[in-house]
Amino acid sequence: MTIKKTIQKILTKNEKWKIFVKGEEDLLTLPTVLFSPLKSIIFYGHFQYGVIGVEVDEKIKKKILMVLKKFH
């Protein structure tokens, strides 16, 4: 199952969910933010800053899309 389908499957249920990633999948935060509904809160770890929380809004989604387009 793709990352997008997995995240969408989790989010179709009207429940609170946690996604835990083992290892160094730092970039998994990007699709998680993109596919999450507005006002969701995504927490992720940063090696220098510890735990960081991001509230999903249109502004952060646009920033992520701009970054991803640079890889295309």
mmCIF file as Biopython writes it, N, C-alpha, C and O atoms, coordinates in Angstrom:
data_model
#
loop_
_atom_site.group_PDB
_atom_site.id
_atom_site.type_symbol
_atom_site.label_atom_id
_atom_site.label_alt_id
_atom_site.label_comp_id
_atom_site.label_asym_id
_atom_site.label_entity_id
_atom_site.label_seq_id
_atom_site.pdbx_PDB_ins_code
_atom_site.Cartn_x
_atom_site.Cartn_y
_atom_site.Cartn_z
_atom_site.occupancy
_atom_site.B_iso_or_equiv
_atom_site.auth_seq_id
_atom_site.auth_asym_id
_atom_site.pdbx_PDB_model_num
ATOM 1   N N  . MET A ? 1  ? 0.857   -1.176 0.000   1.0 0.0 1  A 1 
ATOM 2   C CA . MET A ? 1  ? 0.000   0.000  0.000   1.0 0.0 1  A 1 
ATOM 3   C C  . MET A ? 1  ? 0.904   1.240  0.000   1.0 0.0 1  A 1 
ATOM 4   O O  . MET A ? 1  ? 1.904   1.277  0.717   1.0 0.0 1  A 1 
ATOM 5   N N  . THR A ? 2  ? 0.561   2.237  -0.787  1.0 0.0 2  A 1 
ATOM 6   C CA . THR A ? 2  ? 1.363   3.460  -0.860  1.0 0.0 2  A 1 
ATOM 7   C C  . THR A ? 2  ? 1.183   4.298  0.396   1.0 0.0 2  A 1 
ATOM 8   O O  . THR A ? 2  ? 0.237   4.105  1.160   1.0 0.0 2  A 1 
ATOM 9   N N  . ILE A ? 3  ? 2.098   5.225  0.596   1.0 0.0 3  A 1 
ATOM 10  C CA . ILE A ? 3  ? 2.002   6.131  1.741   1.0 0.0 3  A 1 
ATOM 11  C C  . ILE A ? 3  ? 0.694   6.911  1.673   1.0 0.0 3  A 1 
ATOM 12  O O  . ILE A ? 3  ? -0.003  7.052  2.678   1.0 0.0 3  A 1 
ATOM 13  N N  . LYS A ? 4  ? 0.360   7.421  0.478   1.0 0.0 4  A 1 
ATOM 14  C CA . LYS A ? 4  ? -0.868  8.219  0.322   1.0 0.0 4  A 1 
ATOM 15  C C  . LYS A ? 4  ? -2.090  7.402  0.699   1.0 0.0 4  A 1 
ATOM 16  O O  . LYS A ? 4  ? -2.937  7.870  1.460   1.0 0.0 4  A 1 
ATOM 17  N N  . LYS A ? 5  ? -2.194  6.181  0.172   1.0 0.0 5  A 1 
ATOM 18  C CA . LYS A ? 5  ? -3.367  5.347  0.464   1.0 0.0 5  A 1 
ATOM 19  C C  . LYS A ? 5  ? -3.444  4.983  1.944   1.0 0.0 5  A 1 
ATOM 20  O O  . LYS A ? 5  ? -4.526  4.951  2.529   1.0 0.0 5  A 1 
ATOM 21  N N  . THR A ? 6  ? -2.295  4.711  2.536   1.0 0.0 6  A 1 
ATOM 22  C CA . THR A ? 6  ? -2.282  4.377  3.961   1.0 0.0 6  A 1 
ATOM 23  C C  . THR A ? 6  ? -2.778  5.543  4.798   1.0 0.0 6  A 1 
ATOM 24  O O  . THR A ? 6  ? -3.618  5.368  5.681   1.0 0.0 6  A 1 
ATOM 25  N N  . ILE A ? 7  ? -2.261  6.732  4.521   1.0 0.0 7  A 1 
ATOM 26  C CA . ILE A ? 7  ? -2.669  7.913  5.279   1.0 0.0 7  A 1 
ATOM 27  C C  . ILE A ? 7  ? -4.152  8.204  5.039   1.0 0.0 7  A 1 
ATOM 28  O O  . ILE A ? 7  ? -4.884  8.502  5.982   1.0 0.0 7  A 1 
ATOM 29  N N  . GLN A ? 8  ? -4.595  8.120  3.793   1.0 0.0 8  A 1 
ATOM 30  C CA . GLN A ? 8  ? -6.010  8.380  3.497   1.0 0.0 8  A 1 
ATOM 31  C C  . GLN A ? 8  ? -6.916  7.353  4.170   1.0 0.0 8  A 1 
ATOM 32  O O  . GLN A ? 8  ? -7.992  7.706  4.653   1.0 0.0 8  A 1 
ATOM 33  N N  . LYS A ? 9  ? -6.500  6.097  4.208   1.0 0.0 9  A 1 
ATOM 34  C CA . LYS A ? 9  ? -7.301  5.057  4.861   1.0 0.0 9  A 1 
ATOM 35  C C  . LYS A ? 9  ? -7.459  5.364  6.350   1.0 0.0 9  A 1 
ATOM 36  O O  . LYS A ? 9  ? -8.546  5.237  6.913   1.0 0.0 9  A 1 
ATOM 37  N N  . ILE A ? 10 ? -6.361  5.768  6.970   1.0 0.0 10 A 1 
ATOM 38  C CA . ILE A ? 10 ? -6.407  6.109  8.392   1.0 0.0 10 A 1 
ATOM 39  C C  . ILE A ? 10 ? -7.324  7.307  8.622   1.0 0.0 10 A 1 
ATOM 40  O O  . ILE A ? 10 ? -8.102  7.331  9.577   1.0 0.0 10 A 1 
ATOM 41  N N  . LEU A ? 11 ? -7.228  8.290  7.749   1.0 0.0 11 A 1 
ATOM 42  C CA . LEU A ? 11 ? -7.970  9.538  7.948   1.0 0.0 11 A 1 
ATOM 43  C C  . LEU A ? 11 ? -9.452  9.433  7.590   1.0 0.0 11 A 1 
ATOM 44  O O  . LEU A ? 11 ? -10.223 10.325 7.944   1.0 0.0 11 A 1 
ATOM 45  N N  . THR A ? 12 ? -9.872  8.381  6.904   1.0 0.0 12 A 1 
ATOM 46  C CA . THR A ? 12 ? -11.290 8.250  6.570   1.0 0.0 12 A 1 
ATOM 47  C C  . THR A ? 12 ? -12.135 7.861  7.788   1.0 0.0 12 A 1 
ATOM 48  O O  . THR A ? 12 ? -13.358 8.004  7.781   1.0 0.0 12 A 1 
ATOM 49  N N  . LYS A ? 13 ? -11.476 7.377  8.810   1.0 0.0 13 A 1 
ATOM 50  C CA . LYS A ? 13 ? -12.196 7.010  10.025  1.0 0.0 13 A 1 
ATOM 51  C C  . LYS A ? 13 ? -12.267 8.231  10.925  1.0 0.0 13 A 1 
ATOM 52  O O  . LYS A ? 13 ? -11.290 8.972  11.036  1.0 0.0 13 A 1 
ATOM 53  N N  . ASN A ? 14 ? -13.369 8.446  11.550  1.0 0.0 14 A 1 
ATOM 54  C CA . ASN A ? 14 ? -13.542 9.605  12.439  1.0 0.0 14 A 1 
ATOM 55  C C  . ASN A ? 14 ? -12.975 9.300  13.817  1.0 0.0 14 A 1 
ATOM 56  O O  . ASN A ? 14 ? -13.685 9.336  14.822  1.0 0.0 14 A 1 
ATOM 57  N N  . GLU A ? 15 ? -11.700 9.002  13.843  1.0 0.0 15 A 1 
ATOM 58  C CA . GLU A ? 15 ? -11.025 8.694  15.090  1.0 0.0 15 A 1 
ATOM 59  C C  . GLU A ? 15 ? -9.691  9.425  15.109  1.0 0.0 15 A 1 
ATOM 60  O O  . GLU A ? 15 ? -9.192  9.852  14.067  1.0 0.0 15 A 1 
ATOM 61  N N  . LYS A ? 16 ? -9.123  9.566  16.286  1.0 0.0 16 A 1 
ATOM 62  C CA . LYS A ? 16 ? -7.785  10.117 16.392  1.0 0.0 16 A 1 
ATOM 63  C C  . LYS A ? 16 ? -6.796  8.991  16.119  1.0 0.0 16 A 1 
ATOM 64  O O  . LYS A ? 16 ? -6.980  7.862  16.575  1.0 0.0 16 A 1 
ATOM 65  N N  . TRP A ? 17 ? -5.752  9.310  15.373  1.0 0.0 17 A 1 
ATOM 66  C CA . TRP A ? 17 ? -4.765  8.303  15.001  1.0 0.0 17 A 1 
ATOM 67  C C  . TRP A ? 17 ? -3.366  8.795  15.265  1.0 0.0 17 A 1 
ATOM 68  O O  . TRP A ? 17 ? -3.102  9.997  15.286  1.0 0.0 17 A 1 
ATOM 69  N N  . LYS A ? 18 ? -2.483  7.858  15.463  1.0 0.0 18 A 1 
ATOM 70  C CA . LYS A ? 18 ? -1.059  8.136  15.582  1.0 0.0 18 A 1 
ATOM 71  C C  . LYS A ? 18 ? -0.348  7.275  14.556  1.0 0.0 18 A 1 
ATOM 72  O O  . LYS A ? 18 ? -0.662  6.095  14.399  1.0 0.0 18 A 1 
ATOM 73  N N  . ILE A ? 19 ? 0.606   7.864  13.860  1.0 0.0 19 A 1 
ATOM 74  C CA . ILE A ? 19 ? 1.437   7.125  12.924  1.0 0.0 19 A 1 
ATOM 75  C C  . ILE A ? 19 ? 2.851   7.155  13.478  1.0 0.0 19 A 1 
ATOM 76  O O  . ILE A ? 19 ? 3.431   8.227  13.651  1.0 0.0 19 A 1 
ATOM 77  N N  . PHE A ? 20 ? 3.400   5.999  13.753  1.0 0.0 20 A 1 
ATOM 78  C CA . PHE A ? 20 ? 4.767   5.913  14.259  1.0 0.0 20 A 1 
ATOM 79  C C  . PHE A ? 20 ? 5.656   5.360  13.156  1.0 0.0 20 A 1 
ATOM 80  O O  . PHE A ? 20 ? 5.299   4.393  12.482  1.0 0.0 20 A 1 
ATOM 81  N N  . VAL A ? 21 ? 6.800   5.975  12.981  1.0 0.0 21 A 1 
ATOM 82  C CA . VAL A ? 21 ? 7.749   5.539  11.958  1.0 0.0 21 A 1 
ATOM 83  C C  . VAL A ? 21 ? 9.025   5.094  12.650  1.0 0.0 21 A 1 
ATOM 84  O O  . VAL A ? 21 ? 9.635   5.857  13.399  1.0 0.0 21 A 1 
ATOM 85  N N  . LYS A ? 22 ? 9.423   3.852  12.393  1.0 0.0 22 A 1 
ATOM 86  C CA . LYS A ? 22 ? 10.689  3.358  12.926  1.0 0.0 22 A 1 
ATOM 87  C C  . LYS A ? 22 ? 11.782  3.708  11.933  1.0 0.0 22 A 1 
ATOM 88  O O  . LYS A ? 22 ? 11.623  3.507  10.729  1.0 0.0 22 A 1 
ATOM 89  N N  . GLY A ? 23 ? 12.870  4.222  12.429  1.0 0.0 23 A 1 
ATOM 90  C CA . GLY A ? 23 ? 13.991  4.508  11.548  1.0 0.0 23 A 1 
ATOM 91  C C  . GLY A ? 23 ? 14.052  5.968  11.155  1.0 0.0 23 A 1 
ATOM 92  O O  . GLY A ? 23 ? 13.499  6.843  11.820  1.0 0.0 23 A 1 
ATOM 93  N N  . GLU A ? 24 ? 14.735  6.200  10.065  1.0 0.0 24 A 1 
ATOM 94  C CA . GLU A ? 24 ? 15.048  7.561  9.620   1.0 0.0 24 A 1 
ATOM 95  C C  . GLU A ? 24 ? 14.212  7.973  8.413   1.0 0.0 24 A 1 
ATOM 96  O O  . GLU A ? 24 ? 14.776  8.317  7.374   1.0 0.0 24 A 1 
ATOM 97  N N  . GLU A ? 25 ? 12.934  7.948  8.515   1.0 0.0 25 A 1 
ATOM 98  C CA . GLU A ? 25 ? 12.045  8.356  7.428   1.0 0.0 25 A 1 
ATOM 99  C C  . GLU A ? 25 ? 11.588  9.787  7.647   1.0 0.0 25 A 1 
ATOM 100 O O  . GLU A ? 25 ? 10.392  10.057 7.757   1.0 0.0 25 A 1 
ATOM 101 N N  . ASP A ? 26 ? 12.548  10.703 7.709   1.0 0.0 26 A 1 
ATOM 102 C CA . ASP A ? 26 ? 12.252  12.103 8.006   1.0 0.0 26 A 1 
ATOM 103 C C  . ASP A ? 26 ? 11.267  12.726 7.023   1.0 0.0 26 A 1 
ATOM 104 O O  . ASP A ? 26 ? 10.441  13.553 7.407   1.0 0.0 26 A 1 
ATOM 105 N N  . LEU A ? 27 ? 11.355  12.333 5.768   1.0 0.0 27 A 1 
ATOM 106 C CA . LEU A ? 27 ? 10.516  12.962 4.745   1.0 0.0 27 A 1 
ATOM 107 C C  . LEU A ? 27 ? 9.074   12.477 4.767   1.0 0.0 27 A 1 
ATOM 108 O O  . LEU A ? 27 ? 8.241   13.020 4.042   1.0 0.0 27 A 1 
ATOM 109 N N  . LEU A ? 28 ? 8.757   11.485 5.566   1.0 0.0 28 A 1 
ATOM 110 C CA . LEU A ? 28 ? 7.370   11.015 5.660   1.0 0.0 28 A 1 
ATOM 111 C C  . LEU A ? 28 ? 6.448   12.094 6.227   1.0 0.0 28 A 1 
ATOM 112 O O  . LEU A ? 28 ? 5.233   12.036 6.039   1.0 0.0 28 A 1 
ATOM 113 N N  . THR A ? 29 ? 7.011   13.057 6.904   1.0 0.0 29 A 1 
ATOM 114 C CA . THR A ? 29 ? 6.215   14.175 7.420   1.0 0.0 29 A 1 
ATOM 115 C C  . THR A ? 29 ? 5.557   14.946 6.278   1.0 0.0 29 A 1 
ATOM 116 O O  . THR A ? 29 ? 4.427   15.414 6.421   1.0 0.0 29 A 1 
ATOM 117 N N  . LEU A ? 30 ? 6.250   15.084 5.150   1.0 0.0 30 A 1 
ATOM 118 C CA . LEU A ? 30 ? 5.717   15.887 4.039   1.0 0.0 30 A 1 
ATOM 119 C C  . LEU A ? 30 ? 4.405   15.332 3.487   1.0 0.0 30 A 1 
ATOM 120 O O  . LEU A ? 30 ? 3.425   16.076 3.433   1.0 0.0 30 A 1 
ATOM 121 N N  . PRO A ? 31 ? 4.335   14.065 3.074   1.0 0.0 31 A 1 
ATOM 122 C CA . PRO A ? 31 ? 3.033   13.572 2.586   1.0 0.0 31 A 1 
ATOM 123 C C  . PRO A ? 31 ? 1.984   13.487 3.686   1.0 0.0 31 A 1 
ATOM 124 O O  . PRO A ? 31 ? 0.789   13.620 3.424   1.0 0.0 31 A 1 
ATOM 125 N N  . THR A ? 32 ? 2.431   13.268 4.910   1.0 0.0 32 A 1 
ATOM 126 C CA . THR A ? 32 ? 1.468   13.222 6.016   1.0 0.0 32 A 1 
ATOM 127 C C  . THR A ? 32 ? 0.767   14.564 6.157   1.0 0.0 32 A 1 
ATOM 128 O O  . THR A ? 32 ? -0.447  14.606 6.356   1.0 0.0 32 A 1 
ATOM 129 N N  . VAL A ? 33 ? 1.503   15.653 6.060   1.0 0.0 33 A 1 
ATOM 130 C CA . VAL A ? 33 ? 0.900   16.985 6.119   1.0 0.0 33 A 1 
ATOM 131 C C  . VAL A ? 33 ? 0.014   17.219 4.899   1.0 0.0 33 A 1 
ATOM 132 O O  . VAL A ? 33 ? -1.100  17.727 5.027   1.0 0.0 33 A 1 
ATOM 133 N N  . LEU A ? 34 ? 0.505   16.851 3.720   1.0 0.0 34 A 1 
ATOM 134 C CA . LEU A ? 34 ? -0.265  17.098 2.490   1.0 0.0 34 A 1 
ATOM 135 C C  . LEU A ? 34 ? -1.610  16.384 2.479   1.0 0.0 34 A 1 
ATOM 136 O O  . LEU A ? 34 ? -2.607  16.943 2.021   1.0 0.0 34 A 1 
ATOM 137 N N  . PHE A ? 35 ? -1.642  15.164 2.976   1.0 0.0 35 A 1 
ATOM 138 C CA . PHE A ? 35 ? -2.868  14.366 2.895   1.0 0.0 35 A 1 
ATOM 139 C C  . PHE A ? 35 ? -3.749  14.463 4.131   1.0 0.0 35 A 1 
ATOM 140 O O  . PHE A ? 35 ? -4.823  13.863 4.174   1.0 0.0 35 A 1 
ATOM 141 N N  . SER A ? 36 ? -3.307  15.207 5.132   1.0 0.0 36 A 1 
ATOM 142 C CA . SER A ? 36 ? -4.099  15.360 6.357   1.0 0.0 36 A 1 
ATOM 143 C C  . SER A ? 36 ? -5.073  16.527 6.220   1.0 0.0 36 A 1 
ATOM 144 O O  . SER A ? 36 ? -4.790  17.494 5.513   1.0 0.0 36 A 1 
ATOM 145 N N  . PRO A ? 37 ? -6.210  16.441 6.889   1.0 0.0 37 A 1 
ATOM 146 C CA . PRO A ? 37 ? -7.168  17.542 6.834   1.0 0.0 37 A 1 
ATOM 147 C C  . PRO A ? 37 ? -6.625  18.791 7.528   1.0 0.0 37 A 1 
ATOM 148 O O  . PRO A ? 37 ? -5.763  18.713 8.404   1.0 0.0 37 A 1 
ATOM 149 N N  . LEU A ? 38 ? -7.145  19.930 7.117   1.0 0.0 38 A 1 
ATOM 150 C CA . LEU A ? 38 ? -6.774  21.186 7.746   1.0 0.0 38 A 1 
ATOM 151 C C  . LEU A ? 38 ? -7.052  21.119 9.243   1.0 0.0 38 A 1 
ATOM 152 O O  . LEU A ? 38 ? -8.004  20.476 9.685   1.0 0.0 38 A 1 
ATOM 153 N N  . LYS A ? 39 ? -6.217  21.784 10.002  1.0 0.0 39 A 1 
ATOM 154 C CA . LYS A ? 39 ? -6.288  21.857 11.465  1.0 0.0 39 A 1 
ATOM 155 C C  . LYS A ? 39 ? -5.785  20.596 12.161  1.0 0.0 39 A 1 
ATOM 156 O O  . LYS A ? 39 ? -5.826  20.518 13.389  1.0 0.0 39 A 1 
ATOM 157 N N  . SER A ? 40 ? -5.304  19.591 11.392  1.0 0.0 40 A 1 
ATOM 158 C CA . SER A ? 40 ? -4.639  18.453 12.023  1.0 0.0 40 A 1 
ATOM 159 C C  . SER A ? 40 ? -3.328  18.944 12.608  1.0 0.0 40 A 1 
ATOM 160 O O  . SER A ? 40 ? -2.792  19.961 12.168  1.0 0.0 40 A 1 
ATOM 161 N N  . ILE A ? 41 ? -2.818  18.241 13.580  1.0 0.0 41 A 1 
ATOM 162 C CA . ILE A ? 41 ? -1.520  18.584 14.147  1.0 0.0 41 A 1 
ATOM 163 C C  . ILE A ? 41 ? -0.591  17.393 13.935  1.0 0.0 41 A 1 
ATOM 164 O O  . ILE A ? 41 ? -0.898  16.268 14.328  1.0 0.0 41 A 1 
ATOM 165 N N  . ILE A ? 42 ? 0.536   17.662 13.311  1.0 0.0 42 A 1 
ATOM 166 C CA . ILE A ? 42 ? 1.529   16.636 13.012  1.0 0.0 42 A 1 
ATOM 167 C C  . ILE A ? 42 ? 2.751   16.893 13.887  1.0 0.0 42 A 1 
ATOM 168 O O  . ILE A ? 42 ? 3.302   17.994 13.888  1.0 0.0 42 A 1 
ATOM 169 N N  . PHE A ? 43 ? 3.166   15.884 14.623  1.0 0.0 43 A 1 
ATOM 170 C CA . PHE A ? 43 ? 4.373   15.967 15.440  1.0 0.0 43 A 1 
ATOM 171 C C  . PHE A ? 43 ? 5.446   15.099 14.798  1.0 0.0 43 A 1 
ATOM 172 O O  . PHE A ? 43 ? 5.176   13.990 14.335  1.0 0.0 43 A 1 
ATOM 173 N N  . TYR A ? 44 ? 6.659   15.619 14.780  1.0 0.0 44 A 1 
ATOM 174 C CA . TYR A ? 44 ? 7.775   14.832 14.262  1.0 0.0 44 A 1 
ATOM 175 C C  . TYR A ? 44 ? 9.036   15.208 15.023  1.0 0.0 44 A 1 
ATOM 176 O O  . TYR A ? 44 ? 9.122   16.272 15.637  1.0 0.0 44 A 1 
ATOM 177 N N  . GLY A ? 45 ? 10.006  14.314 14.968  1.0 0.0 45 A 1 
ATOM 178 C CA . GLY A ? 45 ? 11.248  14.546 15.687  1.0 0.0 45 A 1 
ATOM 179 C C  . GLY A ? 45 ? 12.303  15.194 14.810  1.0 0.0 45 A 1 
ATOM 180 O O  . GLY A ? 45 ? 12.409  14.905 13.618  1.0 0.0 45 A 1 
ATOM 181 N N  . HIS A ? 46 ? 13.068  16.063 15.413  1.0 0.0 46 A 1 
ATOM 182 C CA . HIS A ? 46 ? 14.177  16.722 14.727  1.0 0.0 46 A 1 
ATOM 183 C C  . HIS A ? 46 ? 15.426  16.500 15.566  1.0 0.0 46 A 1 
ATOM 184 O O  . HIS A ? 46 ? 15.395  16.663 16.785  1.0 0.0 46 A 1 
ATOM 185 N N  . PHE A ? 47 ? 16.525  16.126 14.915  1.0 0.0 47 A 1 
ATOM 186 C CA . PHE A ? 47 ? 17.722  15.752 15.676  1.0 0.0 47 A 1 
ATOM 187 C C  . PHE A ? 47 ? 18.304  16.900 16.500  1.0 0.0 47 A 1 
ATOM 188 O O  . PHE A ? 47 ? 18.979  16.648 17.498  1.0 0.0 47 A 1 
ATOM 189 N N  . GLN A ? 48 ? 18.063  18.143 16.111  1.0 0.0 48 A 1 
ATOM 190 C CA . GLN A ? 48 ? 18.584  19.274 16.877  1.0 0.0 48 A 1 
ATOM 191 C C  . GLN A ? 48 ? 17.548  19.905 17.801  1.0 0.0 48 A 1 
ATOM 192 O O  . GLN A ? 48 ? 17.895  20.411 18.868  1.0 0.0 48 A 1 
ATOM 193 N N  . TYR A ? 49 ? 16.274  19.876 17.396  1.0 0.0 49 A 1 
ATOM 194 C CA . TYR A ? 49 ? 15.243  20.622 18.123  1.0 0.0 49 A 1 
ATOM 195 C C  . TYR A ? 49 ? 14.288  19.745 18.920  1.0 0.0 49 A 1 
ATOM 196 O O  . TYR A ? 49 ? 13.436  20.268 19.638  1.0 0.0 49 A 1 
ATOM 197 N N  . GLY A ? 50 ? 14.404  18.447 18.814  1.0 0.0 50 A 1 
ATOM 198 C CA . GLY A ? 50 ? 13.500  17.557 19.533  1.0 0.0 50 A 1 
ATOM 199 C C  . GLY A ? 50 ? 12.176  17.418 18.798  1.0 0.0 50 A 1 
ATOM 200 O O  . GLY A ? 50 ? 12.154  17.282 17.575  1.0 0.0 50 A 1 
ATOM 201 N N  . VAL A ? 51 ? 11.076  17.450 19.537  1.0 0.0 51 A 1 
ATOM 202 C CA . VAL A ? 51 ? 9.754   17.272 18.938  1.0 0.0 51 A 1 
ATOM 203 C C  . VAL A ? 51 ? 9.230   18.610 18.420  1.0 0.0 51 A 1 
ATOM 204 O O  . VAL A ? 51 ? 9.263   19.628 19.111  1.0 0.0 51 A 1 
ATOM 205 N N  . ILE A ? 52 ? 8.747   18.570 17.183  1.0 0.0 52 A 1 
ATOM 206 C CA . ILE A ? 52 ? 8.186   19.762 16.548  1.0 0.0 52 A 1 
ATOM 207 C C  . ILE A ? 52 ? 6.741   19.458 16.185  1.0 0.0 52 A 1 
ATOM 208 O O  . ILE A ? 52 ? 6.442   18.371 15.691  1.0 0.0 52 A 1 
ATOM 209 N N  . GLY A ? 53 ? 5.852   20.396 16.424  1.0 0.0 53 A 1 
ATOM 210 C CA . GLY A ? 53 ? 4.453   20.255 16.050  1.0 0.0 53 A 1 
ATOM 211 C C  . GLY A ? 53 ? 4.090   21.247 14.960  1.0 0.0 53 A 1 
ATOM 212 O O  . GLY A ? 53 ? 4.476   22.415 15.015  1.0 0.0 53 A 1 
ATOM 213 N N  . VAL A ? 54 ? 3.342   20.772 13.968  1.0 0.0 54 A 1 
ATOM 214 C CA . VAL A ? 54 ? 2.906   21.624 12.860  1.0 0.0 54 A 1 
ATOM 215 C C  . VAL A ? 54 ? 1.393   21.497 12.722  1.0 0.0 54 A 1 
ATOM 216 O O  . VAL A ? 54 ? 0.865   20.392 12.598  1.0 0.0 54 A 1 
ATOM 217 N N  . GLU A ? 55 ? 0.703   22.627 12.745  1.0 0.0 55 A 1 
ATOM 218 C CA . GLU A ? 55 ? -0.731  22.600 12.467  1.0 0.0 55 A 1 
ATOM 219 C C  . GLU A ? 55 ? -0.912  22.702 10.955  1.0 0.0 55 A 1 
ATOM 220 O O  . GLU A ? 55 ? -0.356  23.593 10.313  1.0 0.0 55 A 1 
ATOM 221 N N  . VAL A ? 56 ? -1.686  21.793 10.400  1.0 0.0 56 A 1 
ATOM 222 C CA . VAL A ? 56 ? -1.889  21.743 8.959   1.0 0.0 56 A 1 
ATOM 223 C C  . VAL A ? 56 ? -2.801  22.877 8.531   1.0 0.0 56 A 1 
ATOM 224 O O  . VAL A ? 56 ? -3.927  23.003 9.011   1.0 0.0 56 A 1 
ATOM 225 N N  . ASP A ? 57 ? -2.302  23.699 7.622   1.0 0.0 57 A 1 
ATOM 226 C CA . ASP A ? 57 ? -3.109  24.756 7.018   1.0 0.0 57 A 1 
ATOM 227 C C  . ASP A ? 57 ? -2.692  24.887 5.550   1.0 0.0 57 A 1 
ATOM 228 O O  . ASP A ? 57 ? -1.745  24.239 5.105   1.0 0.0 57 A 1 
ATOM 229 N N  . GLU A ? 58 ? -3.399  25.720 4.820   1.0 0.0 58 A 1 
ATOM 230 C CA . GLU A ? 58 ? -3.114  25.875 3.392   1.0 0.0 58 A 1 
ATOM 231 C C  . GLU A ? 58 ? -1.704  26.414 3.153   1.0 0.0 58 A 1 
ATOM 232 O O  . GLU A ? 58 ? -1.047  26.039 2.182   1.0 0.0 58 A 1 
ATOM 233 N N  . LYS A ? 59 ? -1.249  27.284 4.028   1.0 0.0 59 A 1 
ATOM 234 C CA . LYS A ? 59 ? 0.071   27.895 3.869   1.0 0.0 59 A 1 
ATOM 235 C C  . LYS A ? 59 ? 1.177   26.838 3.928   1.0 0.0 59 A 1 
ATOM 236 O O  . LYS A ? 59 ? 2.076   26.844 3.086   1.0 0.0 59 A 1 
ATOM 237 N N  . ILE A ? 60 ? 1.125   25.943 4.897   1.0 0.0 60 A 1 
ATOM 238 C CA . ILE A ? 60 ? 2.163   24.918 5.027   1.0 0.0 60 A 1 
ATOM 239 C C  . ILE A ? 60 ? 2.070   23.908 3.890   1.0 0.0 60 A 1 
ATOM 240 O O  . ILE A ? 60 ? 3.092   23.412 3.416   1.0 0.0 60 A 1 
ATOM 241 N N  . LYS A ? 61 ? 0.836   23.595 3.442   1.0 0.0 61 A 1 
ATOM 242 C CA . LYS A ? 61 ? 0.689   22.681 2.310   1.0 0.0 61 A 1 
ATOM 243 C C  . LYS A ? 61 ? 1.314   23.282 1.041   1.0 0.0 61 A 1 
ATOM 244 O O  . LYS A ? 61 ? 1.966   22.571 0.276   1.0 0.0 61 A 1 
ATOM 245 N N  . LYS A ? 62 ? 1.119   24.567 0.820   1.0 0.0 62 A 1 
ATOM 246 C CA . LYS A ? 62 ? 1.705   25.230 -0.349  1.0 0.0 62 A 1 
ATOM 247 C C  . LYS A ? 62 ? 3.229   25.224 -0.275  1.0 0.0 62 A 1 
ATOM 248 O O  . LYS A ? 62 ? 3.897   25.008 -1.286  1.0 0.0 62 A 1 
ATOM 249 N N  . LYS A ? 63 ? 3.786   25.460 0.918   1.0 0.0 63 A 1 
ATOM 250 C CA . LYS A ? 63 ? 5.239   25.431 1.085   1.0 0.0 63 A 1 
ATOM 251 C C  . LYS A ? 63 ? 5.805   24.054 0.751   1.0 0.0 63 A 1 
ATOM 252 O O  . LYS A ? 63 ? 6.832   23.940 0.082   1.0 0.0 63 A 1 
ATOM 253 N N  . ILE A ? 64 ? 5.127   23.015 1.221   1.0 0.0 64 A 1 
ATOM 254 C CA . ILE A ? 64 ? 5.594   21.649 0.949   1.0 0.0 64 A 1 
ATOM 255 C C  . ILE A ? 64 ? 5.527   21.352 -0.543  1.0 0.0 64 A 1 
ATOM 256 O O  . ILE A ? 64 ? 6.456   20.767 -1.100  1.0 0.0 64 A 1 
ATOM 257 N N  . LEU A ? 65 ? 4.437   21.750 -1.196  1.0 0.0 65 A 1 
ATOM 258 C CA . LEU A ? 65 ? 4.323   21.520 -2.641  1.0 0.0 65 A 1 
ATOM 259 C C  . LEU A ? 65 ? 5.421   22.251 -3.410  1.0 0.0 65 A 1 
ATOM 260 O O  . LEU A ? 65 ? 5.938   21.719 -4.392  1.0 0.0 65 A 1 
ATOM 261 N N  . MET A ? 66 ? 5.782   23.452 -2.984  1.0 0.0 66 A 1 
ATOM 262 C CA . MET A ? 66 ? 6.858   24.192 -3.641  1.0 0.0 66 A 1 
ATOM 263 C C  . MET A ? 66 ? 8.190   23.445 -3.515  1.0 0.0 66 A 1 
ATOM 264 O O  . MET A ? 66 ? 8.963   23.381 -4.471  1.0 0.0 66 A 1 
ATOM 265 N N  . VAL A ? 67 ? 8.450   22.888 -2.345  1.0 0.0 67 A 1 
ATOM 266 C CA . VAL A ? 67 ? 9.679   22.124 -2.137  1.0 0.0 67 A 1 
ATOM 267 C C  . VAL A ? 67 ? 9.676   20.873 -3.009  1.0 0.0 67 A 1 
ATOM 268 O O  . VAL A ? 67 ? 10.670  20.570 -3.668  1.0 0.0 67 A 1 
ATOM 269 N N  . LEU A ? 68 ? 8.561   20.147 -3.014  1.0 0.0 68 A 1 
ATOM 270 C CA . LEU A ? 68 ? 8.477   18.910 -3.789  1.0 0.0 68 A 1 
ATOM 271 C C  . LEU A ? 68 ? 8.608   19.153 -5.291  1.0 0.0 68 A 1 
ATOM 272 O O  . LEU A ? 68 ? 9.179   18.326 -6.002  1.0 0.0 68 A 1 
ATOM 273 N N  . LYS A ? 69 ? 8.093   20.261 -5.773  1.0 0.0 69 A 1 
ATOM 274 C CA . LYS A ? 69 ? 8.191   20.566 -7.208  1.0 0.0 69 A 1 
ATOM 275 C C  . LYS A ? 69 ? 9.634   20.751 -7.650  1.0 0.0 69 A 1 
ATOM 276 O O  . LYS A ? 69 ? 9.946   20.553 -8.824  1.0 0.0 69 A 1 
ATOM 277 N N  . LYS A ? 70 ? 10.512  21.124 -6.744  1.0 0.0 70 A 1 
ATOM 278 C CA . LYS A ? 70 ? 11.923  21.283 -7.081  1.0 0.0 70 A 1 
ATOM 279 C C  . LYS A ? 70 ? 12.597  19.952 -7.410  1.0 0.0 70 A 1 
ATOM 280 O O  . LYS A ? 70 ? 13.640  19.923 -8.062  1.0 0.0 70 A 1 
ATOM 281 N N  . PHE A ? 71 ? 11.990  18.844 -6.951  1.0 0.0 71 A 1 
ATOM 282 C CA . PHE A ? 71 ? 12.540  17.512 -7.211  1.0 0.0 71 A 1 
ATOM 283 C C  . PHE A ? 71 ? 12.013  16.908 -8.508  1.0 0.0 71 A 1 
ATOM 284 O O  . PHE A ? 71 ? 12.506  15.869 -8.946  1.0 0.0 71 A 1 
ATOM 285 N N  . HIS A ? 72 ? 11.038  17.530 -9.118  1.0 0.0 72 A 1 
ATOM 286 C CA . HIS A ? 72 ? 10.410  16.974 -10.333 1.0 0.0 72 A 1 
ATOM 287 C C  . HIS A ? 72 ? 11.193  17.300 -11.562 1.0 0.0 72 A 1 
ATOM 288 O O  . HIS A ? 72 ? 10.805  16.910 -12.663 1.0 0.0 72 A 1 
#
